[in-house]
Amino acid sequence: MFRIISIFAAMLLSTNSFAASTAQELFSTINLRLSYMEDVALYKSNNNQAIEDKERELIVINNASLSAEKQGLNKESVLAFFRAQISAAKAIQYRYRADLLSKPTDKEPRNLDTVSVLH
């Protein structure tokens, strides 16, 4: 999370080619994280868990808030960014779970404890 916030901050503060490469890294990291959402949805479906987990969302938002403050970032911007990420993640999970109703799968979700979201 620290790396994502740092990249986000650098992107906002940078110019020229550094900003372009930093922006590319940021969007690549976002895309990678969201690419795991089908696995998350499948895991939750297999374990009869709800997609929306308000307690976990609160932990993520609180951690983002603390990290933003430590890095001197605009806390409200960082929180809005993380809320948008959470909303996108849930939308992907809901869509995939709906697909599973009409087309069940024997596929097992990847173990995300062994996958690094931040390369």
Protein Blocks (a to p, Z undefined) as FASTA:
>chain_A
ZZmmmmmmmmmmpgcjllmmmmmmmmmmmmmmmmmmmmmmmmmmmnopafblfklmmmmm
mmmmmmmmmnopafklmmmmmmmmmmmmmmmmmmmmmmmmmmccfbdcddfklpcfkZZ
